[in-house]
Amino acid sequence: MKAVIETGGKQYYVEEGTTIYVEKLDIEQGKEVVFDKVLVVNGVAGKPYLNNVKVIGEVIKNGKQKKVIVFKYLPKKKHRKKQGHRQPYSKVLIKTISNS
């Protein structure tokens, strides 16, 4: 089965066995997570979400992405600002897509 889920303000196209990286979830590593905001399952769309459809996954890892450097400057003014950012994420393995 294939589905489109929404989490963290983004949409993801998933199948059973797919690994996805989503915005950090407040769930510990090894625990199950249930995505109930399902937009499409096997080509059947909801308005906006489907009722009684759940996608169940397991959080494999919580971490931070590679550092992104933000550098701002004003030419001829001796103004420099260097800032780094590491976005937190959760790595999720999709286990089942259920139509109950």
Secondary structure by P-SEA (a helix, b strand, c coil): cccccccccbbbbbcccbbbbcccccccccbbbbbcccccccccccccccccbbbbbbbcbbbbccbbbbbbbbccccbbbbbbbbbbbbbbbbcccccc
